[in-house]
Amino acid sequence: MSQKRVYCVAQSDPTAPDALALQAALSETLQGLTGSSGRASFRYEDVQVNGAGFFIARDEENNPIGCVACRPLQAGVGEVKRLFALPGNPGAGAALLRWVEQWAREEGYCELWLETRTTNQRAVEFYLRAGYHIIDNYGRYVGQEDAVCFGRTLEVNDDRRA
């Protein structure tokens, strides 16, 4: 019987060496899957403001194995960005997503939105399994036929709103 792995997630500077290495691995993976690295839709400054954050997951040996970011999109809505786990870390992507959802609740967000490419079928299926539903493309993704956007309503813990 396999033992469930434990990952520690903590806030990080998106320009720290471990964060940059994970984002480079993500960009390379996306480039191979979709033909786009995704770099054009992520700015470090967007996750260094109030109500935003960049987070790294580490394994039992403190090795960085994944990342996720969240930024304010509009009142009550946060946008999940740069969700990624290195291969060979089962459950890390789901753990990062659940972690950022809890963080977003604590920040007062009511919903989380995100975008992926239709050609990234693994990501599409992952988000559907995680309880996200397809929404109309928003922001820079309006009119992009290769983009698919997702949303999920969060149960907010208190009366704060981002």
Backbone as JSON, one array per atom type, in Angstrom:
{
  "sequence": "MSQKRVYCVAQSDPTAPDALALQAALSETLQGLTGSSGRASFRYEDVQVNGAGFFIARDEENNPIGCVACRPLQAGVGEVKRLFALPGNPGAGAALLRWVEQWAREEGYCELWLETRTTNQRAVEFYLRAGYHIIDNYGRYVGQEDAVCFGRTLEVNDDRRA",
  "N": [[0.85, -1.18, 0.0], [0.61, 2.19, -0.89], [1.95, 5.1, 0.62], [0.4, 8.16, 1.5], [1.62, 11.21, 0.3], [3.02, 14.04, 1.96], [2.82, 17.48, 1.7], [4.31, 20.62, 2.19], [3.14, 23.87, 2.14], [3.92, 27.22, 1.45], [4.01, 30.82, 1.5], [5.82, 32.7, -0.93], [8.36, 34.7, -2.48], [7.8, 35.56, -5.81], [10.0, 35.92, -7.41], [12.09, 34.61, -6.27], [14.83, 32.24, -6.26], [13.98, 29.41, -6.19], [11.28, 29.71, -6.87], [11.47, 30.85, -9.43], [12.73, 28.75, -10.79], [10.74, 26.74, -10.71], [8.71, 28.04, -12.16], [9.98, 28.27, -14.63], [10.14, 25.57, -15.36], [7.41, 25.02, -15.55], [6.71, 26.77, -17.67], [8.2, 25.64, -19.79], [6.96, 23.13, -19.93], [4.32, 23.89, -20.61], [4.82, 25.13, -23.07], [5.55, 22.95, -24.63], [3.15, 21.47, -24.55], [1.07, 23.2, -25.41], [2.05, 25.08, -27.15], [2.47, 27.59, -26.22], [4.11, 29.39, -23.7], [2.85, 30.56, -21.56], [3.87, 32.67, -20.2], [3.25, 35.27, -20.97], [0.86, 35.9, -19.79], [1.28, 36.32, -17.11], [2.45, 38.32, -14.53], [4.94, 39.26, -12.27], [4.47, 41.4, -10.53], [1.72, 41.39, -10.22], [1.15, 39.53, -8.28], [2.19, 40.52, -6.02], [0.79, 42.33, -4.55], [-1.7, 43.65, -2.25], [-3.97, 41.15, -1.19], [-3.06, 39.2, -2.86], [-0.89, 36.48, -3.77], [2.0, 34.33, -3.96], [2.9, 30.96, -3.98], [4.75, 28.17, -2.77], [5.08, 24.68, -2.89], [6.59, 22.17, -0.94], [8.43, 19.11, -0.58], [8.93, 16.33, 1.74], [11.67, 16.47, 2.16], [12.19, 19.1, 1.91], [12.43, 20.0, -0.69], [11.6, 22.07, -3.45], [8.6, 21.5, -5.1], [6.35, 22.33, -6.43], [4.1, 25.01, -7.47], [1.86, 27.81, -7.06], [-0.19, 30.63, -7.8], [-2.15, 33.47, -6.83], [-4.23, 36.16, -7.65], [-5.91, 39.34, -7.21], [-8.82, 39.78, -9.13], [-11.33, 40.94, -9.7], [-13.82, 42.59, -7.69], [-14.26, 40.45, -5.01], [-13.42, 38.25, -6.48], [-10.82, 36.07, -7.18], [-7.94, 35.24, -9.14], [-6.53, 32.26, -10.17], [-3.25, 31.44, -10.89], [-0.46, 30.05, -12.67], [-0.36, 27.36, -11.65], [1.3, 24.46, -10.84], [3.0, 21.34, -10.7], [5.91, 19.46, -10.26], [6.68, 16.57, -12.21], [6.22, 13.27, -10.85], [5.33, 13.73, -8.32], [2.84, 12.81, -6.91], [-0.46, 13.95, -6.37], [0.29, 16.49, -5.63], [-0.49, 18.73, -7.19], [-3.27, 18.83, -6.74], [-3.19, 19.24, -3.97], [-1.97, 21.77, -3.84], [-3.93, 23.31, -5.16], [-6.17, 23.03, -3.44], [-5.06, 24.19, -1.19], [-4.61, 26.88, -2.01], [-7.22, 27.6, -2.44], [-8.26, 27.56, 0.17], [-6.68, 29.58, 1.31], [-7.59, 31.73, -0.25], [-10.27, 31.86, 0.6], [-9.84, 32.72, 3.23], [-8.81, 35.2, 2.66], [-11.07, 36.44, 1.89], [-12.23, 36.08, -0.6], [-14.9, 35.27, -2.84], [-15.13, 33.77, -5.1], [-13.09, 31.81, -7.32], [-11.34, 32.13, -10.33], [-9.93, 30.9, -13.4], [-7.72, 30.19, -16.18], [-7.03, 27.95, -18.82], [-5.57, 26.17, -21.58], [-7.45, 24.79, -24.29], [-6.21, 22.68, -25.53], [-4.75, 21.55, -23.54], [-5.66, 19.04, -22.26], [-5.37, 17.44, -20.01], [-5.19, 19.28, -17.89], [-7.71, 20.5, -18.16], [-9.43, 18.36, -17.5], [-8.51, 17.9, -14.88], [-9.3, 20.29, -13.5], [-12.08, 20.13, -13.8], [-12.61, 17.76, -12.34], [-11.89, 18.74, -9.86], [-13.98, 20.3, -9.1], [-14.47, 22.66, -10.45], [-16.17, 24.72, -12.85], [-16.91, 25.32, -16.3], [-16.72, 28.6, -17.46], [-17.74, 31.71, -19.05], [-15.27, 33.08, -21.2], [-13.02, 35.45, -19.86], [-11.7, 38.81, -19.43], [-8.49, 39.11, -20.83], [-8.81, 36.8, -22.23], [-11.15, 36.73, -23.66], [-12.62, 36.0, -26.71], [-10.52, 34.37, -27.45], [-10.2, 31.45, -28.91], [-8.77, 29.16, -28.25], [-8.61, 29.2, -25.55], [-9.89, 28.18, -22.38], [-11.98, 28.92, -19.75], [-12.42, 28.69, -16.22], [-14.42, 28.5, -13.23], [-15.05, 28.67, -9.7], [-17.15, 28.67, -6.94], [-16.54, 29.84, -3.7], [-16.89, 28.98, -0.27], [-17.11, 31.48, 1.91], [-15.36, 32.38, 4.82], [-15.83, 34.57, 6.48], [-17.05, 37.99, 6.74], [-15.42, 39.57, 5.16], [-14.34, 40.97, 2.05], [-12.49, 40.69, -0.93]],
  "CA": [[0.0, 0.0, 0.0], [1.42, 3.4, -0.96], [1.69, 6.09, 1.66], [0.07, 9.47, 0.96], [2.71, 12.16, 0.51], [2.68, 15.28, 2.65], [3.49, 18.64, 1.12], [4.22, 21.86, 2.97], [2.96, 25.01, 1.23], [4.18, 28.5, 2.11], [4.13, 31.98, 0.62], [7.17, 32.94, -1.42], [8.58, 35.76, -3.47], [7.78, 34.92, -7.13], [11.29, 36.07, -8.07], [13.1, 33.83, -5.54], [15.38, 31.2, -7.14], [13.12, 28.23, -6.28], [10.07, 30.1, -7.6], [11.84, 31.02, -10.83], [13.0, 27.43, -11.36], [9.45, 26.08, -10.92], [8.01, 28.72, -13.25], [10.65, 27.9, -15.88], [9.71, 24.21, -15.67], [6.03, 25.15, -16.0], [6.7, 27.4, -18.99], [8.69, 24.65, -20.73], [5.91, 22.13, -20.07], [3.22, 24.49, -21.37], [5.26, 25.35, -24.45], [5.47, 21.65, -25.3], [1.75, 21.01, -24.63], [0.12, 24.11, -26.04], [2.7, 26.01, -28.06], [2.64, 28.87, -25.53], [4.7, 29.19, -22.37], [2.01, 31.15, -20.53], [4.56, 33.8, -19.55], [2.63, 36.55, -21.33], [-0.33, 36.18, -18.96], [1.66, 36.37, -15.7], [3.42, 39.35, -14.15], [5.3, 39.14, -10.85], [3.86, 42.5, -9.79], [0.31, 41.07, -9.96], [1.01, 38.69, -7.08], [2.91, 41.19, -4.94], [-0.11, 43.37, -4.06], [-2.64, 43.17, -1.23], [-4.94, 40.2, -1.69], [-2.41, 38.32, -3.83], [0.23, 35.72, -3.23], [2.67, 33.27, -4.72], [3.12, 29.93, -2.98], [5.56, 27.02, -3.19], [4.94, 23.42, -2.14], [7.85, 21.45, -0.73], [8.25, 17.74, -0.11], [9.44, 16.03, 3.07], [13.09, 16.85, 2.21], [12.21, 20.55, 1.69], [12.66, 20.31, -2.09], [10.45, 22.71, -4.09], [8.02, 20.57, -6.07], [5.22, 22.91, -7.13], [3.78, 26.4, -7.15], [0.57, 28.36, -7.46], [-0.34, 32.04, -7.48], [-3.51, 34.0, -6.87], [-4.24, 37.63, -7.68], [-7.26, 39.89, -7.3], [-9.27, 39.99, -10.5], [-12.37, 41.94, -9.53], [-14.35, 42.5, -6.32], [-14.68, 39.13, -4.59], [-12.94, 37.19, -7.37], [-9.38, 35.9, -7.34], [-7.56, 34.45, -10.31], [-5.47, 31.29, -9.95], [-2.24, 31.5, -11.95], [0.8, 29.3, -12.58], [-0.45, 26.12, -10.87], [2.22, 23.49, -11.44], [3.75, 20.42, -9.84], [6.89, 18.67, -10.99], [6.32, 15.15, -12.35], [6.71, 12.39, -9.78], [4.82, 14.21, -7.03], [1.39, 12.56, -6.98], [-1.33, 14.69, -5.46], [0.8, 17.83, -5.31], [-1.32, 19.74, -7.86], [-4.53, 18.92, -5.98], [-2.89, 19.84, -2.66], [-1.76, 23.2, -4.07], [-5.21, 23.94, -5.49], [-6.97, 23.1, -2.21], [-4.4, 25.14, -0.29], [-4.86, 28.25, -2.47], [-8.65, 27.86, -2.21], [-8.42, 27.91, 1.59], [-6.06, 30.89, 1.46], [-8.5, 32.7, -0.88], [-11.39, 32.03, 1.53], [-9.37, 33.54, 4.35], [-8.64, 36.56, 2.14], [-12.4, 36.99, 1.64], [-12.72, 35.87, -1.96], [-16.13, 34.48, -3.01], [-14.94, 32.9, -6.26], [-11.8, 31.75, -8.0], [-11.4, 31.91, -11.76], [-8.64, 30.58, -14.0], [-7.75, 29.87, -17.6], [-6.06, 27.03, -19.4], [-5.78, 26.0, -23.02], [-8.27, 23.63, -24.63], [-5.31, 21.59, -25.91], [-4.2, 20.96, -22.31], [-6.79, 18.23, -21.81], [-5.11, 16.97, -18.64], [-5.57, 20.37, -16.99], [-9.16, 20.66, -18.24], [-10.01, 17.28, -16.7], [-8.12, 18.15, -13.48], [-10.16, 21.32, -12.92], [-13.45, 19.61, -13.71], [-12.62, 16.85, -11.18], [-11.71, 19.53, -8.64], [-15.2, 21.05, -8.79], [-14.57, 23.89, -11.23], [-17.06, 24.62, -14.01], [-16.53, 26.21, -17.4], [-17.38, 29.91, -17.47], [-17.4, 32.52, -20.21], [-13.92, 33.63, -21.16], [-12.99, 36.78, -19.26], [-10.48, 39.6, -19.6], [-7.66, 38.94, -22.04], [-9.15, 35.53, -22.89], [-12.35, 36.91, -24.48], [-12.33, 35.86, -28.12], [-9.45, 33.39, -27.7], [-10.86, 30.16, -29.07], [-7.97, 28.1, -27.64], [-8.67, 29.36, -24.1], [-11.09, 27.74, -21.66], [-11.95, 29.5, -18.42], [-13.13, 27.94, -15.18], [-14.73, 29.21, -11.99], [-15.54, 27.89, -8.56], [-17.63, 29.48, -5.82], [-15.95, 29.47, -2.41], [-17.62, 29.32, 0.94], [-16.28, 32.46, 2.6], [-15.36, 32.17, 6.27], [-16.28, 35.75, 7.22], [-17.69, 39.02, 5.92], [-14.44, 40.33, 4.36], [-14.35, 40.78, 0.6], [-11.27, 41.22, -1.56]],
  "C": [[0.9, 1.24, 0.0], [0.97, 4.4, 0.09], [1.4, 7.44, 0.99], [1.19, 10.44, 1.3], [2.18, 13.43, 1.16], [3.5, 16.41, 2.02], [3.27, 19.84, 2.02], [4.13, 23.01, 1.98], [3.18, 26.29, 2.03], [4.31, 29.6, 1.07], [5.59, 32.21, 0.28], [7.19, 34.17, -2.31], [8.6, 35.09, -4.85], [9.09, 35.05, -7.89], [12.42, 35.36, -7.33], [13.6, 32.7, -6.44], [14.5, 29.95, -7.27], [11.85, 28.53, -7.09], [10.36, 30.24, -9.09], [12.09, 29.68, -11.51], [11.69, 26.68, -11.64], [8.69, 26.71, -12.08], [8.65, 28.41, -14.6], [10.24, 26.5, -16.31], [8.26, 24.22, -16.18], [5.98, 25.71, -17.42], [7.16, 26.43, -20.07], [7.63, 23.58, -21.0], [4.77, 22.67, -20.91], [3.59, 24.71, -22.83], [5.15, 24.05, -25.24], [4.04, 21.18, -25.51], [0.89, 21.87, -25.53], [0.73, 25.03, -27.09], [2.88, 27.4, -27.49], [3.14, 28.6, -24.13], [3.82, 29.71, -21.24], [2.64, 32.35, -19.85], [3.87, 35.13, -19.8], [1.44, 36.89, -20.45], [0.0, 36.18, -17.47], [2.73, 37.43, -15.49], [3.69, 39.23, -12.66], [4.59, 40.19, -10.0], [2.41, 42.19, -9.4], [0.11, 40.24, -8.7], [1.83, 39.25, -5.91], [2.11, 42.38, -4.41], [-0.99, 42.79, -2.96], [-3.66, 42.23, -1.87], [-4.39, 39.24, -2.73], [-1.3, 37.55, -3.14], [0.77, 34.71, -4.2], [3.13, 32.25, -3.69], [3.89, 28.76, -3.58], [5.24, 25.84, -2.27], [6.31, 22.75, -2.09], [7.55, 20.05, -0.22], [8.89, 17.57, 1.27], [10.91, 16.42, 3.25], [13.28, 18.34, 1.94], [12.56, 20.94, 0.25], [11.42, 21.0, -2.67], [9.9, 21.8, -5.18], [6.81, 21.15, -6.81], [4.96, 24.33, -6.7], [2.36, 26.72, -7.6], [0.55, 29.83, -7.06], [-1.82, 32.4, -7.52], [-3.42, 35.52, -6.83], [-5.68, 38.11, -7.7], [-7.6, 40.16, -8.75], [-10.33, 41.07, -10.56], [-12.93, 41.74, -8.12], [-14.85, 41.09, -6.04], [-14.17, 37.97, -5.41], [-11.42, 37.22, -7.44], [-9.1, 35.04, -8.55], [-6.37, 33.56, -9.94], [-4.54, 31.32, -11.16], [-1.12, 30.52, -11.63], [0.75, 28.08, -11.66], [0.35, 25.05, -11.58], [2.83, 22.61, -10.37], [4.7, 19.62, -10.72], [6.41, 17.23, -11.1], [6.92, 14.33, -11.21], [6.28, 12.81, -8.39], [3.3, 14.05, -7.01], [0.61, 13.31, -5.92], [-0.89, 16.11, -5.16], [-0.05, 18.93, -5.95], [-2.63, 19.94, -7.12], [-4.3, 19.57, -4.63], [-2.68, 21.35, -2.8], [-3.08, 23.92, -4.35], [-6.06, 24.07, -4.24], [-6.38, 24.13, -1.23], [-4.72, 26.57, -0.71], [-6.34, 28.59, -2.32], [-8.89, 28.26, -0.76], [-7.84, 29.29, 1.87], [-7.0, 31.97, 0.92], [-9.73, 32.93, 0.0], [-11.01, 32.96, 2.67], [-9.13, 34.99, 3.94], [-9.98, 37.22, 1.82], [-12.91, 36.85, 0.23], [-13.96, 34.98, -1.94], [-15.99, 33.46, -4.12], [-13.48, 32.9, -6.67], [-12.06, 31.45, -9.47], [-10.0, 31.54, -12.24], [-8.83, 30.25, -15.46], [-6.71, 28.82, -17.89], [-6.38, 26.91, -20.88], [-6.61, 24.74, -23.27], [-7.41, 22.43, -25.0], [-4.68, 20.91, -24.7], [-5.3, 20.14, -21.63], [-6.59, 17.71, -20.39], [-5.51, 18.03, -17.62], [-7.08, 20.57, -16.99], [-9.84, 19.6, -17.37], [-9.71, 17.45, -15.21], [-9.06, 19.16, -12.83], [-11.61, 20.87, -12.82], [-13.58, 18.65, -12.52], [-12.56, 17.6, -9.86], [-12.92, 20.4, -8.31], [-15.33, 22.39, -9.49], [-15.52, 23.65, -12.39], [-16.62, 25.63, -15.06], [-17.38, 27.46, -17.34], [-17.04, 30.61, -18.78], [-15.97, 33.03, -20.07], [-13.98, 35.08, -20.69], [-11.68, 37.49, -19.62], [-9.77, 39.36, -20.92], [-8.0, 37.68, -22.82], [-10.42, 35.61, -23.74], [-11.93, 36.84, -25.96], [-11.2, 34.9, -28.46], [-10.07, 31.99, -27.72], [-10.09, 29.01, -28.42], [-7.95, 28.19, -26.11], [-9.98, 28.81, -23.56], [-10.94, 28.25, -20.23], [-12.84, 28.71, -17.47], [-13.4, 28.84, -13.98], [-15.19, 28.24, -10.93], [-15.96, 28.87, -7.47], [-17.01, 28.93, -4.53], [-16.91, 29.8, -1.28], [-16.72, 30.23, 1.76], [-16.47, 32.31, 4.1], [-15.88, 33.36, 7.06], [-16.84, 36.78, 6.26], [-16.71, 39.84, 5.08], [-14.59, 40.01, 2.88], [-13.1, 41.4, 0.02], [-11.62, 42.33, -2.52]]
}
